[in-house]
Amino acid sequence: MQILNIIFNPVIVSVVVLCALSLAKLNVLLAMIIACIAGGIAGHLPLFGDGNHTIMALLCDGFSTNSQTALAYILLGTFAEAITATGLAQIISKKISSIIGMKKYALLAVLTIIACMSQNIVPVHIAYIPILIPPILRVMNKMKL
């Protein structure tokens, strides 16, 4: 009985639905809305009705308070994709590997500095990892990192 409580926890249900819809390549926003509704139904909340404790009221309230954060992440992903599509990541990676050569610790130091800058100087957050690391994987393999 305890395992059923865990499996049918509304948060678990919502996350599983979101993952399944994402793997099915459904639009992210639509997948989030469907997952929220599934979680609300699993939590025995009414879909519509009076009051603040309906699925739609909570969904709208959550989107209105967190919309700035969501928009920032969407724009960040778009920015990362634009950098990758223009080839800027390849250029930066080639420049880094030509400057560093085969020095392991120098590469680790440069990546650490870039990681610090991604939080403070250039606002790209964690998106620098899929932008910068794949182009320098060949160099990292040669260095046996």
Number of C-alpha atoms within 10 A of each C-alpha: 5 6 8 8 9 12 12 14 14 21 18 14 21 25 16 16 20 23 15 14 18 16 9 10 10 13 10 12 10 13 20 20 17 16 23 23 22 22 24 23 17 16 16 12 15 15 15 12 11 8 8 11 15 18 22 19 17 17 16 12 13 11 14 10 10 11 12 11 11 12 11 11 15 12 13 17 14 12 14 20 14 14 16 16 12 10 11 14 22 19 12 15 19 15 12 16 15 10 12 14 13 15 11 15 11 14 21 13 11 13 17 12 11 17 18 13 15 17 13 11 10 12 12 19 16 13 17 20 15 13 21 21 15 14 17 17 13 11 18 17 9 10 13 9 11
